[in-house]
Amino acid sequence: MSAFTAIPLTKSMIENLGSLGYKEMTPVQAGSLPHVLKGEDLLAQAKTGSGKTAAFGIGLLHTLNVKRFRVQALVMCPTRELAEQVAGELRRIARFKHNIKIVTICGGVPFLPQQISLEHQGHIVVGTPGRIEQHLKRGTMNLDHVTTLVLDEADRMLDIGFADSIEVIMGYVPKARQTLLFSATFPESILELSTRFQKNAHRVMVDVAHEENVIHQYFYESGWEWKPAVAAQILEAYKLASTLIFCNTKLQCKSLSKFLEAKGFSSLAIHGDLEQKDRTEILVRFSNGSTPILVATDVAARGLDISGLSAVINFDLPFEPEVYIHRIGRTGRAGKEGLAFSLMTSKERFRLEEINALMGTAFEVSDIAALEPAADESTTPRMVTFSINGGRKAKLRPGDILGALTKDGGIDGGCVGKINCFEFYSYVAIERTIADIAEKVLSKNKIKGRHFIVHRHE
């Protein structure tokens, strides 16, 4: 891999990237950034966790004219969660320049605050196609000055029905622009999209297969009615710090999460029926370690980038073997070993054969009887999440919350976990051993001169 000093970036950007832990370029960054910096169109194959956000983010931030308060870059994502994550990462990378405004435009949240943000202009808009289309049709967003257009996880955007919205949006952006298209797969629909909306696009393909010695994969066969119990056996045997469980339907997500809760596991389900605030809270609790098990469908989990994921469980094997590869690729990252467990009925044995054929492997069915409970019987999460009814709109920052806990409350900073500040709410993870003390501190003391309502989530 190459260092970021090998490409023409400013000294301040390189220093900021170093402070963020960006030491060397990942394969997708090394293949993409030279073209992005030259203003060329790009069609890149990259999965979640490959560093693709930085691959386009560094380029568009490098060429951004901060003094020009117009939307110069538009990034489209398939889900609200991915849009929030992309915007957050762009804000981190953008710290090398002052006064860069990034606006997030997604459905499931009030329209008016977004309209007000857009009236005050911004340099970069990150959002979902449906809500972007709404703003354009109402005349509350102007894309006349866009120089860079990014379609992130384009295959999933097409999968979940955003093709028409993308078509409409393309009519609002200048034809003289740079178009960057990132996709985990290159089906015919993506190649057609590239042909229609890109000019002489360079292709960058990153291998999506995973080494067997990094991700240990196990397959278990059982009757349909016994699959929840087998999933619980896996969790009891391995005592995993964070597990993402995939189901093929929303109904199965809800049912399995309830079953695991009844068995004493801390589990949450994420699916399309949830309100945005509930979805955000669930993702925060999973990513900060206060809820170690997340049950999700492919669509709901798309775009989740949880670092240090211990394991993936396929409660239902996906219908396509390529999806299996994408699912298990969420664990075993950055050279760390990961675990992948898959459950199937006898009638689904052919899916294992398809996976072996695609990956060139020879996995066989493992013995369920070998799953014995670990010696440590505790399934209680180490962290507890607290929500605060104030966020960026109330000028709250993570440092303000940390200071209220440590400086004002006398709590050891090492006991404070991840802090997330959103527009109207903030979340902080606290070690369970001092959760009661932290609750009193946050409830009784002022944060940045104000009292806020605090809720404990368990």
C-alpha positions in Angstrom: 0.0 0.0 0.0 1.1 3.6 -0.7 1.4 6.5 1.7 -0.9 9.5 1.3 2.2 11.6 0.6 2.5 9.8 -2.7 -0.5 11.8 -4.1 -0.7 15.6 -4.4 -2.5 16.6 -1.2 -1.9 19.7 0.9 0.4 19.4 4.0 -2.5 20.3 6.3 -4.7 17.5 4.8 -2.0 14.9 5.1 -1.3 16.0 8.8 -5.1 15.7 9.5 -5.3 12.3 7.9 -2.4 11.1 10.0 -4.1 12.4 13.2 -7.2 10.4 12.1 -5.3 7.2 11.7 -5.0 7.2 7.9 -1.4 6.0 7.6 -1.5 4.2 4.2 -4.0 4.1 1.4 -6.2 1.0 1.2 -6.4 -0.7 -2.2 -9.6 1.2 -3.2 -8.0 4.5 -2.1 -4.8 3.9 -4.0 -6.7 2.9 -7.1 -9.3 5.7 -7.0 -7.7 8.9 -5.6 -5.3 9.6 -8.5 -8.3 9.7 -10.8 -10.5 11.6 -8.4 -7.9 14.3 -7.9 -7.6 14.7 -11.6 -11.3 15.3 -11.9 -11.9 12.1 -13.9 -15.1 9.9 -13.7 -14.7 6.7 -11.7 -16.6 3.4 -11.5 -15.2 1.6 -8.4 -16.0 -1.7 -6.9 -15.7 -1.6 -3.1 -17.5 -3.1 -0.2 -18.4 -1.5 3.2 -15.2 -1.1 5.3 -12.8 -0.8 2.4 -12.2 2.9 2.9 -14.3 4.1 0.0 -15.6 7.2 1.9 -12.1 8.6 2.1 -11.5 7.5 -1.5 -14.0 10.1 -2.7 -14.1 12.4 0.3 -10.4 13.3 0.2 -10.8 14.2 -3.5 -13.9 16.4 -3.3 -12.6 18.2 -0.1 -9.3 18.8 -1.8 -10.9 20.7 -4.7 -13.6 22.4 -2.7 -13.8 26.2 -2.8 -14.6 27.1 0.8 -15.3 30.8 0.0 -18.0 29.8 -2.5 -21.1 29.1 -0.4 -22.9 27.0 -2.9 -23.5 23.2 -3.1 -20.4 22.0 -4.9 -20.6 18.2 -4.1 -23.6 15.9 -3.9 -23.2 12.5 -2.3 -26.2 10.0 -2.6 -26.5 7.0 -0.3 -29.1 4.2 -0.1 -29.9 4.6 3.6 -30.2 7.3 6.3 -27.6 5.4 8.4 -25.0 5.4 5.6 -25.7 9.0 4.8 -25.1 10.0 8.5 -21.9 7.9 8.6 -20.6 9.4 5.4 -21.3 12.9 6.5 -19.6 12.2 9.8 -16.5 10.9 8.2 -16.4 13.8 5.7 -16.6 16.2 8.7 -13.6 14.5 10.3 -11.6 14.6 7.1 -12.6 18.2 6.6 -11.0 19.4 9.8 -7.9 20.5 7.8 -10.0 23.4 6.4 -12.1 25.9 8.3 -15.8 26.7 7.7 -16.7 23.7 5.5 -20.5 23.2 5.8 -21.8 19.7 5.2 -25.6 19.2 5.2 -27.4 15.8 5.6 -30.7 15.4 3.7 -32.6 12.2 4.5 -36.1 11.0 4.8 -37.8 10.0 8.1 -36.9 13.4 9.7 -38.7 16.8 9.6 -38.5 18.6 6.2 -38.4 22.2 7.5 -35.1 22.1 9.4 -33.5 20.7 6.3 -35.0 23.4 4.2 -33.7 26.1 6.6 -30.2 24.5 6.5 -30.2 24.6 2.7 -31.4 28.2 2.7 -28.2 29.1 4.5 -26.3 27.2 1.8 -23.6 24.5 2.3 -20.6 23.1 0.4 -21.5 19.4 0.4 -24.9 17.7 0.6 -25.1 14.1 1.7 -28.5 12.3 1.5 -30.9 9.7 0.2 -32.3 10.0 -3.3 -35.9 10.2 -2.3 -35.6 13.2 0.0 -33.1 14.9 -2.3 -35.7 14.6 -5.1 -38.4 16.1 -2.8 -36.2 19.2 -2.1 -35.4 19.7 -5.8 -39.1 19.5 -6.8 -40.1 22.0 -4.1 -37.3 24.3 -5.1 -35.6 24.2 -1.7 -32.3 22.9 -3.1 -30.1 24.3 -5.9 -27.5 22.0 -7.6 -26.5 24.4 -10.4 -23.0 24.7 -9.0 -22.2 20.9 -8.3 -18.9 19.9 -9.7 -18.7 16.4 -8.1 -21.5 13.9 -7.9 -21.0 10.7 -5.9 -23.3 7.6 -5.9 -22.3 5.5 -2.9 -23.4 1.8 -2.8 -25.1 2.4 -6.1 -26.2 -1.3 -6.5 -28.2 -1.1 -3.3 -29.8 2.2 -4.3 -31.1 0.4 -7.4 -32.0 -2.7 -5.4 -34.4 -0.7 -3.1 -36.1 1.2 -5.9 -34.2 4.6 -6.2 -33.6 4.3 -10.0 -36.4 6.8 -10.8 -35.2 9.3 -8.2 -31.7 9.1 -9.4 -32.9 9.7 -13.0 -34.8 12.9 -11.8 -31.8 14.2 -9.8 -29.5 13.8 -12.8 -31.6 16.3 -14.6 -30.8 19.0 -11.9 -27.0 18.7 -11.9 -24.7 20.2 -14.5 -23.6 18.0 -17.3 -20.1 19.3 -16.9 -19.3 17.5 -13.7 -17.2 14.7 -12.2 -19.3 11.5 -11.4 -17.9 8.9 -9.0 -19.9 5.7 -8.8 -19.1 3.2 -6.0 -20.7 -0.3 -6.0 -20.1 -3.6 -4.2 -21.1 -5.4 -7.4 -21.2 -4.7 -11.1 -24.5 -6.0 -12.4 -25.8 -5.0 -15.8 -27.9 -2.2 -14.2 -24.8 -0.6 -12.8 -22.9 -0.8 -16.0 -25.9 0.8 -17.8 -26.0 3.6 -15.2 -22.3 4.2 -15.8 -22.7 4.3 -19.5 -25.6 6.8 -19.3 -24.2 9.3 -16.7 -20.4 9.0 -16.8 -17.8 10.0 -19.4 -14.8 7.7 -20.0 -15.0 6.4 -16.5 -11.9 4.6 -15.1 -12.7 1.3 -13.4 -11.2 0.3 -10.1 -12.0 -3.3 -8.9 -11.1 -4.4 -5.4 -11.3 -8.1 -4.6 -14.4 -8.8 -2.5 -13.4 -12.3 -1.4 -12.2 -12.9 2.2 -9.3 -15.0 3.4 -10.3 -18.2 5.2 -7.7 -17.7 7.9 -9.2 -14.2 8.8 -12.8 -15.2 8.9 -13.6 -18.6 10.4 -16.8 -19.9 8.9 -19.2 -22.5 10.3 -22.4 -24.0 8.9 -25.1 -25.7 11.0 -28.1 -27.6 9.9 -31.3 -27.8 11.9 -35.1 -27.9 11.5 -36.7 -24.5 10.9 -38.3 -24.4 14.4 -35.0 -25.1 16.1 -33.0 -22.3 14.5 -33.6 -19.7 17.2 -32.3 -22.2 19.8 -29.2 -22.9 17.7 -28.5 -19.2 17.4 -28.7 -18.9 21.2 -26.3 -21.9 21.5 -23.8 -20.1 19.4 -24.0 -16.9 21.5 -23.7 -18.9 24.7 -20.7 -20.9 23.4 -18.7 -17.9 22.2 -19.7 -15.0 24.5 -19.2 -12.5 21.6 -18.7 -8.8 22.2 -20.7 -7.8 19.2 -22.7 -9.9 16.8 -24.7 -8.9 13.7 -27.4 -11.4 12.9 -29.0 -11.4 9.5 -32.6 -12.5 8.8 -34.3 -12.4 5.4 -37.5 -10.8 6.7 -38.6 -8.0 9.1 -41.0 -10.5 10.8 -38.1 -12.9 11.5 -36.0 -10.0 12.9 -38.6 -9.1 15.4 -39.3 -12.7 16.4 -35.7 -13.7 16.9 -34.8 -10.6 18.9 -37.7 -11.3 21.3 -36.6 -14.9 21.6 -33.1 -13.9 22.5 -34.3 -11.3 25.0 -36.4 -14.0 26.7 -33.2 -16.1 26.9 -31.4 -13.4 28.7 -29.4 -11.8 25.9 -29.3 -8.1 25.3 -30.6 -7.8 21.7 -32.2 -5.2 19.4 -33.8 -5.5 16.0 -33.5 -3.0 13.1 -35.9 -3.1 10.2 -37.9 -0.8 7.9 -40.9 -0.3 10.3 -38.9 1.8 12.8 -39.0 5.6 13.1 -35.7 7.3 12.4 -35.0 8.3 16.0 -35.5 4.6 17.1 -33.2 3.4 14.3 -30.5 5.9 15.3 -30.8 4.9 19.0 -30.5 1.2 18.1 -27.4 1.7 16.0 -25.8 3.9 18.7 -26.4 1.3 21.4 -25.0 -1.5 19.2 -21.9 0.5 18.0 -21.0 1.7 21.6 -21.1 -1.8 23.1 -24.2 -1.4 25.4 -26.2 -3.8 23.2 -24.0 -6.6 21.8 -26.5 -8.2 19.5 -28.2 -6.6 16.5 -30.7 -8.5 14.4 -31.2 -7.0 10.9 -32.3 -7.5 7.3 -29.9 -6.8 4.5 -31.6 -3.5 3.6 -31.6 -2.2 7.2 -28.0 -3.2 7.7 -26.7 -1.8 4.5 -24.1 0.9 5.2 -23.5 -0.1 8.8 -19.8 0.1 9.4 -19.3 -1.2 13.0 -15.6 -1.4 13.8 -14.4 -4.5 15.6 -17.4 -6.6 14.9 -16.8 -10.0 16.5 -19.1 -12.2 14.5 -21.8 -12.4 11.9 -24.6 -15.0 12.1 -26.7 -15.8 9.1 -29.9 -16.9 10.7 -31.2 -17.2 7.2 -28.8 -17.9 4.4 -29.1 -15.3 1.7 -30.7 -16.2 -1.7 -27.5 -15.2 -3.5 -24.0 -16.5 -2.6 -22.5 -13.0 -3.4 -24.6 -11.5 -0.6 -23.1 -14.1 1.8 -19.7 -12.8 1.0 -20.8 -9.2 1.6 -22.4 -10.1 4.9 -19.5 -12.0 6.4 -17.1 -9.3 5.2 -18.3 -7.1 8.1 -16.1 -9.1 10.5 -12.4 -10.0 10.3 -11.3 -6.6 9.2 -7.9 -4.9 9.5 -6.1 -8.2 10.0 -8.2 -9.2 12.9 -9.8 -12.7 13.0 -13.6 -12.9 12.7 -16.3 -15.5 13.0 -19.2 -16.3 10.6 -21.9 -18.7 11.5 -24.7 -19.8 9.2 -27.9 -21.8 9.9 -29.8 -23.8 7.3 -32.4 -26.5 6.9 -31.7 -29.7 5.1 -33.5 -28.3 2.0 -31.1 -25.3 2.0 -28.0 -27.5 1.7 -27.6 -26.5 -1.9 -26.9 -22.9 -0.8 -23.7 -24.1 1.0 -22.7 -25.8 -2.2 -23.2 -22.5 -4.1 -21.1 -20.7 -1.6 -18.3 -23.2 -1.9 -18.4 -23.0 -5.6 -18.2 -19.2 -5.6 -15.5 -19.0 -3.0 -13.5 -22.0 -4.1 -13.9 -23.5 -0.6 -14.9 -26.9 0.8 -16.9 -26.1 3.9 -19.0 -28.8 5.4 -21.8 -28.9 8.0 -20.5 -28.6 11.6 -21.7 -30.5 14.6 -24.2 -28.5 16.7 -23.5 -30.8 19.7 -20.0 -29.3 19.9 -21.5 -25.9 20.9 -21.0 -26.0 24.6 -21.7 -23.0 26.9 -18.6 -20.9 27.8 -17.5 -20.9 31.4 -18.4 -17.2 31.8 -22.2 -17.3 32.1 -22.7 -13.5 32.2 -24.4 -12.0 29.2 -24.8 -8.5 30.7 -23.3 -5.8 28.5 -20.3 -3.8 30.0 -21.7 -0.5 28.9 -25.0 1.4 29.4 -26.3 4.1 27.1 -27.8 7.5 28.2 -29.6 9.8 25.8 -29.7 13.6 26.3 -32.4 15.7 24.7 -29.9 18.1 23.2 -27.6 17.9 20.2 -25.8 20.0 17.6 -28.8 22.4 17.4 -28.2 23.1 21.1 -24.5 23.6 20.4 -23.6 20.4 22.3 -20.4 18.7 21.4 -18.9 15.4 22.6 -16.3 17.4 24.6 -19.1 19.2 26.5 -20.7 15.9 27.6 -17.3 14.4 28.5 -16.4 17.5 30.5 -19.7 17.4 32.4 -18.9 13.8 33.4 -15.2 14.1 34.2 -14.5 17.7 35.3 -17.9 18.4 36.9 -18.9 14.9 38.0 -15.5 13.5 38.9 -15.9 10.4 36.8 -12.8 8.7 35.4 -12.6 9.4 31.7 -11.7 5.8 31.1 -15.2 4.8 32.2 -16.8 6.9 29.4 -17.3 5.3 26.1 -18.5 6.5 22.7 -20.3 9.9 22.6 -22.6 10.6 19.6 -24.1 14.1 19.0 -26.9 14.3 16.4 -29.0 17.3 15.5 -31.5 17.1 18.4 -30.2 14.3 20.6 -26.9 13.1 22.0 -25.9 9.6 23.4 -23.1 8.6 25.7 -22.0 5.1 26.8 -20.9 4.6 30.4 -19.4 1.6 32.1 -22.2 -0.3 34.0 -20.3 -0.2 37.3 -20.7 3.6 37.5 -23.9 4.0 35.5 -25.9 5.1 38.6 -23.4 7.8 39.4 -23.2 9.0 35.9 -27.0 9.2 35.7 -27.1 11.5 38.7 -24.3 13.7 37.3 -26.0 14.1 34.0 -29.5 14.7 35.5 -28.6 17.1 38.2 -25.6 19.0 36.7 -25.7 21.5 33.9 -24.1 20.8 30.6 -22.8 24.0 28.9 -24.9 26.0 31.3 -28.2 24.2 30.7 -30.2 21.4 32.3 -31.1 18.5 29.9 -33.5 15.6 30.2 -31.6 12.3 30.5 -32.9 8.8 29.8 -31.2 5.5 30.5 -31.5 2.7 27.9 -31.1 -0.9 28.8 
